[in-house]
Amino acid sequence: MRFVGVDLAWGEGSPTKPANETGLCVIDADGSVLEAGWARGIDAVAAWILDAAGPGGAAVAIDAPLVVPNATGMRESEKQVGRAYGRWRVSANASNQALKWLGGVTLRDRLEGAGFRVVSGVDDPAPLDRVMFECYPYTTLVGVEELGYDDERPRYKRLPRGAAPAAARAARALATDELVRRLRRLEDFDPPLFLGSNPVTQQLLDAPAPLAGPAHKHREDLIDAAICAWTAALWQRHGCARVQILGRKEPRDAAGRPPTIVAPARASQRLP
């Protein structure tokens, strides 16, 4: 079984404006990083995933909406992110069919054409499945108690408000380095994650987070891809004992796909 994490750029780009980078990572059942890197555009991302997944069982966790049946507004699963994880300052952006950037839907179609299927996460995963689901790295970071984010999410993405630019960039870099340090705790987890098992992710351990915005985003995309890959392994290993499925009661789309999000959860975060 292989577990692929995708921090997808929602915009698909155009001939005159390339898509933003997508972070990518694949790990095996032992937590070793088999391959990691970046790609631009749905074609390149889909090709990378299919090559990395190999011919056997694979679970692909994608940080982007895959099923968007609603014409406007917000999906129920996104509302539930705020209800379950809002205390940790975690919420979700609204996605609907009116958005001009829904790269996850296009990627879903490509992967379905290659034999993958969207799963709700409610059913127990089978070792030979070739499946994909939507996930959200922030819910993993605050939902896995062992990572120690007991009060709020780590601030490794956006610059903190109200600080001078240099101080804000330094604070963001510090939060990113602390996050990587905590991810090393997963080496002793079940399932494990060994960032040092691949030269690309080894750089997350060896080099401090850069201060400049583009370099920081490049690094952040890889971190999120690794978190997504490990979330897929967590779901496959423990099922709903360690995750909850947000949006279970939301109507499925015309093809019967569930617009759900698979989210690791502490006992206090679980919704009825």
N, C-alpha and C positions, 0 to 999 in steps of 0.2 A: 504494500500500500504506500502510495506517495501522497504528500499533502502540499498543495500549491497555494501560495498567498499572493494576492494581486491588489496592490494599492493603485486603483485605476484612475487615470485622468478622465474625467467625465466627458470633456469635449473631445470630439473626434478629429479636430483639425480640418484643414482645407489645403488645396494646392498652393495657396499663397501664405498660409499660416500653419506650420506643423503643430501637431498635438503636443501637449505637455508630456513630460516623462511619466511613465508608469513604473512603479517599483515592483519587482518580481522575486520570488523566492520559492524553492521547493526543498522539502525535508523528507526524510524517510521515517519509518516507524521507530528507529533508534534515536531520532533527534538530530541526525547529521544533516548539514546543509549540503545538498547535492549540487545545487546551482543557484546563483543569485545574480541580479543585475537590473537593467532598465531597458525599456523599449518605448518607441513612440508610434502611436497609431494602432487602431484595432487589428489590422492585418498582422503587424509584427507581434503584437501582444498575443493574439490567438495562436500564432505559429510557435511562439516561445512556450506557451502553456502546453500545447499538444506534444511538443518535443520533450518537455520536462516531465510531463505526466507519465510518459511511457505507455506500454500496451496493457498494463494490468489495472488493478484497482487504484482509484485516485479520487481525492476530494479537493475541490478548488473553492477556497474562501475568498470572496471578492468584496472589497470595500467600495461598493457602488450599488445603486438600486438596479436590480435585475428584472423585477416584475413590477410594472407601474400601471395598474388598471384604472386608476382615478384620473379623470380629465383635469381636475383642478384640486387645490387644497393640499392636504397632507395625508399620507397613508397612516393607518392605525398603528402600524408597527413603529413608525417614527414618533407618533405621539407617546407611545408606551416607553420609548427610550427615555423621554423626559420624566415620565411618572416613576420609572424604576430607578433611574440613575441621576435624576436632577439634583439630589442632595450632594452628589459628587461633582456638580457643575458640568454634567454631561447631557447634551441634547443633540437632536438630529436636524439636519436641514430638510426642508420640505421638498418632495419630488412628486411631479405629476406630468401628465402628457403635454402640458403647455410649455415645459422647459425645452430649450433648444439644445441642451447638452445632456444626453442620456446614453453615453457610451456603453454603460453596463447592459442595456437592452440589446444593443448591437452585438456585443461580445457574447451575451447569452445565446443569441441566435447562431453565432458561429460555432460555439461549443456544442449546442444541441445538434447541429448538423454533423458533428464528429462523434456523436453517440453519448454525450453527457446529458444529464437531466437535472432540472431544478428540484431540490427536495426541501420539504418544510423543516426537516430536522426532528420532527416528532417521532417518526419511526426509528427503530434501532438501526444504525448503519451496518451494512454488510461489507465484509472485507473486499469483495470483488466489484463493488459498486463503482461507477464512474459518474460522479455527481458534482454539483456546484451549489453554493448557497451564498447569501449575502451576510456580511458581518461588518462590525464597526469596531476598530481597534480600541477606542476609548472604553467601550463596555468590557473588553477583555482586561484592560489594565486596572480598572476599578472593581471588576467582578471577580477577579482571581485574588482572593484574600492574601495569598502567600506573597504577592508582590508588594504589599504594604501600603497601598494608596488608600488609606482609611478615611481621609478627610475630603480630598478632592482629586480630580484628575491631574496628571503631570502637565505642566505648561511648556511643552516642547515644540509646539507648533507656531502659534502666533506670538508676536512681540507683546509683552505686557504693556498695558496702557499707563499713561501718566509718568513714565520714566523718560529720561533723556535717551536719545537713540543708542548711544554707546552702551549705557547701562542696561537698556532693554535687550540688546543683542547678547550681552554677557550673561544676563539672567536666563535667557532662552537656551543658550549653550550649556549653562550649568544644569538646567533641568533635563536637557537631552542626555548629557553624560550620566546623570543620576539614573535616568531611565535605563540606559544600557547596562549600568552596573546592576540594577535590579533584575534585568532580564537574565543575567548570569545565574540567578537563583534557580532558574528553570533547568539547569544542568542536573539538579537533584530531584526534579519533579517527575511525575508519571502522567503524561509522557514528557520526556526531556526535550530540551533545545540546546544545542551546542553551537553558538555563533562562531566559535573558534575553529570549527571543522572545515571551513571554506575560506580561501584567501580574500574573497570579497567581503563577507560578513566579519572576518577577522579584523578588518580595518575599523569596524565599529568599536572594537575593543581596544585597538592600539592607538588610534588617533583621536584627539579631542574634537568635539563638535566645532565646526567652523562658525565664524561670526557673520560672514556675508550671507545675504538672503538666498541667492541661487544655489550656493554650495550647501547651505543648510537644508534647503528643500530637497536637494538631491539625496542627502543623507537620510532625511526624514522619510522619504518615499521607501527607501530600503528597509528602514526600521519597521514601518507599518506593514510592508510585505511579509517580513519575518513574523510579525505578530499575527497576521492573518493565517499564515501557513501553520503556525503552532495552534491557533484556534481550531483549525480543521482537524488537527491531530487530537486535540482535547475532546472535541465532539465525537470523533470516531472511537476514542478510547473509553469515554465515560458517558456519552449520551446525555440525557436530561438530568443525570445526577449532578452534573457540573454546569450545564447551560440551561437557559430558558428560551422558548421560542416566542418571539414577539410578533403580534399580528395574526395569531392562529385563527381567530374568528372573523378576520377580514375576508370579504368575498374574493374568490380566485378570479383570475382573468379568463378570457374566453376559451383558452386552451387548457384550463384547469391548473395553471401554475399558482403556487401560493406566494403572496407578496410578504414573506416573513423575513425576519432577521434572527440569526442564531447568535445569542449573546450569553457569554459566561456570567454567572450570577452567584452572589452570596445569598444566604438564606433571607437576609433582610431586604434584598432587592427583588425577590421573586413576586410576580404579580399573580393574582388569583386567576 
